[in-house]
Amino acid sequence: MKKFNTLLLALLVAGTVSAQTWTLDKSHAKVGFGITHLMISDVEGAFNSFDAKLTSSKEDFSDAAIEFTADVNSINTNSEGRDKHLKNEDFFDAPKFGTLTFKGKSLTKVEGKKYKLEGDLTMHGITKPVTLDVIVNGPVAHPFNKKTVAGFKVSGTVKRGDFNIGAKYPSAILSEEVIITANAEFAKD
């Protein structure tokens, strides 16, 4: 029994020690969204202030733990008036719900570089499960600093009504579906 407990403890410690932390390179990252206006044109925007955490013990990231936060007050659609409107109670209600979060539950390899990321997205005080498509590039050695780096291209669609955002605006004015896009480069610590 003592040998079994020692072996179990060694396996647990080895699993914990092997998990690697990856740091987001914010200068090579962007978090954006798009929505259709009046059923004829797309309006795009981004969150300028955000952070992400990634840990993984496997080179293919299939065991990755991913967390993301964005400051709703940093929303930017290149229109000051629209940005102000998006921050008010008609949409995000930033004074009450100033942070958007995503907590990954699983990153499953589909084939090649393609993955499915499942997790919980919280916006406007409402948490819903979402599934996003991810393309993973790398890991590779950075040609200048020799650090191990990897890139993640994330895309997916959420329904704004699921999060009670813009509830008084029908889909003829603003599409129900909001496209999420993100690109992120991480370096292994």
Protein Blocks (a to p, Z undefined) as FASTA:
>chain_A
ZZmmmmmmmmmmmmmmmpccddddfklgccdddddehhlaccddddfbdcdddddfbfnl
pmcccdddddfklgcehiaklmmmmmmmklnommlmmcccdddfbdcdfbhjbccddddd
deehiacddddddddedjdddfklopacddddddddddfklnopaklpcfklpcfbdcdd
dddddddZZ
